[in-house]
Protein backbone atom coordinates (compact mmCIF):
# COMPACT_ATOMS: atom_id res chain seq x y z
CA UNK A 1 0.00 0.00 0.00
CA UNK A 2 2.85 2.37 0.75
CA UNK A 3 4.17 1.80 -2.78
CA UNK A 4 0.84 2.94 -4.18
CA UNK A 5 0.91 6.04 -1.97
CA UNK A 6 4.44 6.91 -3.12
CA UNK A 7 3.59 6.50 -6.79
CA UNK A 8 0.37 8.46 -6.33
CA UNK A 9 2.28 11.39 -4.84
CA UNK A 10 4.40 11.62 -7.98
CA UNK A 11 1.26 11.47 -10.14
CA UNK A 12 -0.93 13.85 -8.14
CA UNK A 13 1.45 16.80 -7.86
CA UNK A 14 1.76 17.27 -11.66
CA UNK A 15 -2.00 16.81 -12.03
CA UNK A 16 -2.58 19.55 -9.47
CA UNK A 17 -0.20 21.84 -11.35
CA UNK A 18 -1.93 21.10 -14.63
CA UNK A 19 -5.31 21.73 -13.05
CA UNK A 20 -4.22 25.10 -11.71
CA UNK A 21 -2.67 26.03 -15.07
CA UNK A 22 -5.92 25.16 -16.85
CA UNK A 23 -7.74 27.78 -14.82
CA UNK A 24 -4.99 30.35 -14.71
CA UNK A 25 -4.05 30.38 -18.38
CA UNK A 26 -6.89 28.74 -20.24
CA UNK A 27 -9.95 29.51 -18.13
CA UNK A 28 -11.09 25.86 -18.36
CA UNK A 29 -13.10 25.94 -15.14
CA UNK A 30 -15.18 22.83 -15.86
CA UNK A 31 -12.14 20.65 -16.57
CA UNK A 32 -10.41 22.04 -13.47
CA UNK A 33 -13.48 21.19 -11.40
CA UNK A 34 -13.59 17.62 -12.75
CA UNK A 35 -9.89 17.07 -12.06
CA UNK A 36 -10.24 18.39 -8.50
CA UNK A 37 -13.31 16.27 -7.74
CA UNK A 38 -11.63 13.17 -9.19
CA UNK A 39 -8.49 13.75 -7.13
CA UNK A 40 -10.61 14.27 -4.02
CA UNK A 41 -12.45 11.00 -4.58
CA UNK A 42 -9.17 9.17 -5.22
CA UNK A 43 -7.76 10.61 -1.99
CA UNK A 44 -10.79 9.43 -0.04
CA UNK A 45 -10.47 5.93 -1.53
CA UNK A 46 -6.73 5.83 -0.75
CA UNK A 47 -7.33 6.85 2.88
CA UNK A 48 -10.10 4.26 3.22
CA UNK A 49 -7.89 1.50 1.80
CA UNK A 50 -5.00 2.54 4.04
CA UNK A 51 -7.24 2.43 7.12
CA UNK A 52 -8.52 -1.02 6.16
CA UNK A 53 -4.97 -2.26 5.71
CA UNK A 54 -3.86 -0.88 9.07
CA UNK A 55 -6.75 -2.62 10.82
CA UNK A 56 -6.48 -5.95 8.94
CA UNK A 57 -2.72 -6.40 9.26
CA UNK A 58 -1.64 -5.71 12.86
CA UNK A 59 1.49 -3.61 13.07
CA UNK A 60 1.92 -3.37 16.84
CA UNK A 61 3.49 -6.83 17.33
CA UNK A 62 6.15 -6.00 14.74
CA UNK A 63 6.79 -2.58 16.28
CA UNK A 64 7.28 -3.89 19.83
CA UNK A 65 10.90 -4.84 19.11
CA UNK A 66 11.81 -1.35 17.94
CA UNK A 67 13.54 1.03 20.37
CA UNK A 68 11.43 3.84 18.87
CA UNK A 69 8.09 2.27 19.80
CA UNK A 70 6.68 3.82 22.97
CA UNK A 71 4.57 1.36 24.98
CA UNK A 72 3.70 3.79 27.78
CA UNK A 73 1.39 5.92 25.64
CA UNK A 74 3.86 8.75 25.15
CA UNK A 75 4.82 10.12 21.77
CA UNK A 76 8.18 8.83 20.61
CA UNK A 77 10.93 11.33 19.93
CA UNK A 78 11.51 9.87 16.46
CA UNK A 79 7.83 10.41 15.60
CA UNK A 80 8.07 14.06 16.62
CA UNK A 81 11.29 14.64 14.70
CA UNK A 82 9.99 12.95 11.55
CA UNK A 83 6.59 14.64 11.64
CA UNK A 84 7.59 18.19 12.54
CA UNK A 85 9.28 19.23 9.26
CA UNK A 86 6.17 18.32 7.29
CA UNK A 87 3.61 19.57 9.80
CA UNK A 88 5.02 23.04 10.35
CA UNK A 89 4.97 24.22 6.71
CA UNK A 90 1.46 22.82 6.32
CA UNK A 91 0.29 24.80 9.32
CA UNK A 92 1.94 27.93 7.94
CA UNK A 93 0.02 27.57 4.67
CA UNK A 94 -3.30 27.57 6.53
CA UNK A 95 -2.78 30.91 8.22
CA UNK A 96 -3.88 33.93 6.25
CA UNK A 97 -1.47 36.86 5.83
CA UNK A 98 -2.13 39.96 7.83
CA UNK A 99 -3.94 38.23 10.68
KEDREN-153771 format. One record per residue (C-alpha): residue in one letter; chain; x, y, z. Coordinates in steps of 0.02 Angstrom, whole numbers, plus 32768, in hexadecimal, padded with zeros to 4 digits. Layout:
N
{pt 'A' 'A' {X Y Z}}
...
***
This chain:
99
{pt 'X' 'A' {8000 8000 8000}}
{pt 'X' 'A' {808F 8077 8025}}
{pt 'X' 'A' {80D1 805A 7F75}}
{pt 'X' 'A' {802A 8093 7F2F}}
{pt 'X' 'A' {802D 812E 7F9E}}
{pt 'X' 'A' {80DE 8159 7F64}}
{pt 'X' 'A' {80B4 8145 7EAC}}
{pt 'X' 'A' {8013 81A7 7EC4}}
{pt 'X' 'A' {8072 8239 7F0E}}
{pt 'X' 'A' {80DC 8245 7E71}}
{pt 'X' 'A' {803F 823D 7E05}}
{pt 'X' 'A' {7FD1 82B4 7E69}}
{pt 'X' 'A' {8048 8348 7E77}}
{pt 'X' 'A' {8058 8360 7DB9}}
{pt 'X' 'A' {7F9C 8348 7DA7}}
{pt 'X' 'A' {7F7F 83D2 7E27}}
{pt 'X' 'A' {7FF6 8444 7DC9}}
{pt 'X' 'A' {7FA0 841F 7D24}}
{pt 'X' 'A' {7EF6 843F 7D73}}
{pt 'X' 'A' {7F2D 84E7 7DB6}}
{pt 'X' 'A' {7F7B 8515 7D0E}}
{pt 'X' 'A' {7ED8 84EA 7CB5}}
{pt 'X' 'A' {7E7D 856D 7D1B}}
{pt 'X' 'A' {7F06 85EE 7D20}}
{pt 'X' 'A' {7F36 85EF 7C69}}
{pt 'X' 'A' {7EA7 859D 7C0C}}
{pt 'X' 'A' {7E0E 85C4 7C76}}
{pt 'X' 'A' {7DD6 850D 7C6A}}
{pt 'X' 'A' {7D71 8511 7D0B}}
{pt 'X' 'A' {7D09 8475 7CE7}}
{pt 'X' 'A' {7DA1 8409 7CC4}}
{pt 'X' 'A' {7DF8 844E 7D5E}}
{pt 'X' 'A' {7D5E 8424 7DC6}}
{pt 'X' 'A' {7D59 8371 7D83}}
{pt 'X' 'A' {7E11 8356 7DA5}}
{pt 'X' 'A' {7E00 8397 7E57}}
{pt 'X' 'A' {7D67 832D 7E7D}}
{pt 'X' 'A' {7DBB 8293 7E35}}
{pt 'X' 'A' {7E58 82AF 7E9B}}
{pt 'X' 'A' {7DEE 82C9 7F37}}
{pt 'X' 'A' {7D91 8226 7F1B}}
{pt 'X' 'A' {7E35 81CB 7EFB}}
{pt 'X' 'A' {7E7C 8213 7F9C}}
{pt 'X' 'A' {7DE5 81D8 7FFE}}
{pt 'X' 'A' {7DF5 8129 7FB4}}
{pt 'X' 'A' {7EAF 8123 7FDB}}
{pt 'X' 'A' {7E91 8157 8090}}
{pt 'X' 'A' {7E07 80D5 80A1}}
{pt 'X' 'A' {7E76 804B 805A}}
{pt 'X' 'A' {7F06 807F 80CA}}
{pt 'X' 'A' {7E96 807A 8164}}
{pt 'X' 'A' {7E56 7FCD 8134}}
{pt 'X' 'A' {7F08 7F8F 811D}}
{pt 'X' 'A' {7F3F 7FD4 81C6}}
{pt 'X' 'A' {7EAE 7F7D 821D}}
{pt 'X' 'A' {7EBC 7ED6 81BF}}
{pt 'X' 'A' {7F78 7EC0 81CF}}
{pt 'X' 'A' {7FAE 7EE3 8283}}
{pt 'X' 'A' {804A 7F4B 828D}}
{pt 'X' 'A' {8060 7F57 834A}}
{pt 'X' 'A' {80AE 7EAB 8363}}
{pt 'X' 'A' {8134 7ED4 82E1}}
{pt 'X' 'A' {8154 7F7F 832E}}
{pt 'X' 'A' {816C 7F3D 83E0}}
{pt 'X' 'A' {8221 7F0E 83BC}}
{pt 'X' 'A' {824F 7FBC 8381}}
{pt 'X' 'A' {82A5 8034 83FB}}
{pt 'X' 'A' {823B 80C0 83B0}}
{pt 'X' 'A' {8195 8071 83DE}}
{pt 'X' 'A' {814E 80BF 847D}}
{pt 'X' 'A' {80E4 8044 84E1}}
{pt 'X' 'A' {80B9 80BD 856D}}
{pt 'X' 'A' {8045 8128 8502}}
{pt 'X' 'A' {80C1 81B6 84E9}}
{pt 'X' 'A' {80F1 81FA 8440}}
{pt 'X' 'A' {8199 81B9 8407}}
{pt 'X' 'A' {8222 8237 83E4}}
{pt 'X' 'A' {823F 81ED 8337}}
{pt 'X' 'A' {8188 8208 830C}}
{pt 'X' 'A' {8194 82BF 833F}}
{pt 'X' 'A' {8235 82DC 82DF}}
{pt 'X' 'A' {81F4 8288 8242}}
{pt 'X' 'A' {8149 82DC 8246}}
{pt 'X' 'A' {817C 838E 8273}}
{pt 'X' 'A' {81D0 83C1 81CF}}
{pt 'X' 'A' {8134 8394 816C}}
{pt 'X' 'A' {80B4 83D2 81EA}}
{pt 'X' 'A' {80FB 8480 8205}}
{pt 'X' 'A' {80F9 84BB 8150}}
{pt 'X' 'A' {8049 8475 813C}}
{pt 'X' 'A' {800F 84D8 81D2}}
{pt 'X' 'A' {8061 8575 818D}}
{pt 'X' 'A' {8001 8562 80EA}}
{pt 'X' 'A' {7F5B 8562 8147}}
{pt 'X' 'A' {7F75 860A 819B}}
{pt 'X' 'A' {7F3E 86A0 8138}}
{pt 'X' 'A' {7FB7 8733 8124}}
{pt 'X' 'A' {7F96 87CE 8188}}
{pt 'X' 'A' {7F3B 8778 8216}}
***
